[in-house]
Amino acid sequence: MSTPTFLAALGANGPSADRTGKMDPKVKVLIMENSAEGAAGKRPIFLSVNGVAMLVPRAQPADIPYRYYEALKNAVVHKIKHDLDNGTVETFDEPAYAYQVLALPSKAEIDAWTEQTKNLAAA
């Protein structure tokens, strides 16, 4: 099992447990390597939530705080497809990273986390 690395240190004493998600329920994920990206496809991926960043290793299971799982789910690449035959242009989003969820917290844990953090965005 691999441990993600927190990168950012906010405030005089670094990020609080609340800002880093250390108190969040954990999600076990496996982020796939991407051979199409060459060497970069083997490097850890960068996730950031509210200015607190972490690196999540690829090709090994990692427990990440739930808020970083939400960031991973919402990480997309915007693509454009040109059809030269009929002159149409189609735009679409696709996931930025291929990953597999190995274990999710219980619905009760997610609901409790959602209730606890619902006012953070407004602050």
Protein Blocks (a to p, Z undefined) as FASTA:
>chain_A
ZZdddfbdgdjkopafklnopmpccddddddddfknommlmpccdddeehiacdddehia
cdddfklmmmmmmpccddddddfknopacdddddfbdcddfbdcdfklmmmmmmmmmmmm
mZZ
